[in-house]
Amino acid sequence: MAALLLLFLFLFASSALSQDSLIGVNIGTEVTDMPSPTQVVTLLKSQNINRVRLYDADRSMLLAFAHTGIQLIISVPNDQLLGISQSNATAANWVTRNVAAYYPATNITTIAVGSEVLTSLPNAAPVLVSALKYIQAALITANLDRQIKVSTPHASTIILDSFPPSQAFFNKTWDPVIVPLLEFLQSTGSPLMLNVYPYFDYVQSNGVIPLDYALFQPLQANKEAVDANTLLHYTNVFDAIVDAAYFAMSYLNFTNIPIVVTESGWPSKGDGPEHDATVENANTYNSNLIQHVINKTGTPKHPGTAVATYIYELYNEDMRPGPLSEKNWGLFHTNGTPVYTLRLAGAGAILANDTTNQTFCIAKEKVDKKMLQAALDWACGPGKVDCSALMQGEACYEPDDVVDHSSYAFNAYYQKMGKASGSCDFKGVATVTTTDPSRGTCVFPGSAKSNQTVGHNTTALAPSANSTTSGCIPHPQASFVNLTFLSFLLIIALVSL
């Protein structure tokens, strides 16, 4: 009985840990006010995201991900490709500095060597496979080759004639690169990485591809695309592109290489002719895509075989060049509030991204202390905020400085005003955050940590030195219940032995 219970416990735990594990996000950093690595990780954990792709191997990011269990794809940027492809020592040094120095505390699972090299940096294509092999050799030397895979992301445009999928093939111009690349992926058990953007296929089709077909929207049977060679029915562009890649590989006699979609998404804003870059379409596409992956629907060619997919992207990148749409692929603003609330009923806790009920108002760092003090005085005076918790001896008095006291008062006003637009500004010295600034017994208004109201009187307080606000948003209650249940089962099992 005890052995049976332990087996059930193991299976339950495995299921809980693997739930929703096939959805990840890309994190770009071309942002004016990029959140700190700690804030990034806090947001990811609050959304139960356990897969992330980074476009480099930033030290501060790698440290922030330590002991989180989040699976990381780190990247060799294109501008480092040439050096690594020409020297085994350079590759070994890269792995030592960016992988071995952090693994296993930081759960690095894959190294992406370059990004869309064949289409964005074709002059480097001849050295791409050499770079992958040198990185793989360095992993072998470090005894990390079994834990960490090596691959390179491609634009889906390397596949020609993608419909019908059964007739798709790789651009033959790249055969001298594609064939040895696929041989490498097959020999190392690594995936083919593909960036899949139905948005661009739809826009560039000039009306040939219906919008609903690009957005995963339900189609009438007579509107589905049918591959005449296989009689497989395609209800969305995403599946058609993924299957086109499977067929293109099989055309070259590679049939057992998995596919990972390293980028897919839809912009929420555009200008000029970008009429379909809207919040509604972005929400529809990403919600349907996530549901499609989580349900392990698979593709018509490989039903039931889910394709791990990384949403592009976590944050809007306002510094990206190009049209307005290029700056608006994110799920979140940099203050942690969602660009839109995904429709994911029944999809579990992953990316249940409505953080609007988890927002707080805090003082900005490195702003003029006199301005902070004036705003604090206003909040606790004319603003009619209850600042009694900031009095000496009360829960939020320490640390006794103007930044922490202002954060409490600003947030109390923000919560009192129903988080209304403009209620967290205070002449530019305040900002919205999704990180709960509560600490110890000092519970900020609006925090889920306690329902109690701290303090009863109104007063203004004295200034002091700078400080940094920090904190973590706890996992959803469902996760706590699962862990509690697991612990309970484990105790029963051990007692029964």
PyMOL commands that set and color helices and strands:
alter all, ss='L'
color gray80, all
select helices_A, chain A and resi 2-18+37-46+59-64+78-86+88-100+117-120+122-141+156-158+165-167+172-188+198-204+211-214+221-223+237-251+279-294+324-327+356-358+369-380+388-390+402-416+477-496
alter helices_A, ss='H'
color red, helices_A
select strands_A, chain A and resi 23-27+51-54+71-76+108-113+149-151+153-155+159-160+169-170+192-195+225-226+233-234+259-264+309-311+360-363+430-433
alter strands_A, ss='S'
color yellow, strands_A
deselect
rebuild
show_as cartoon
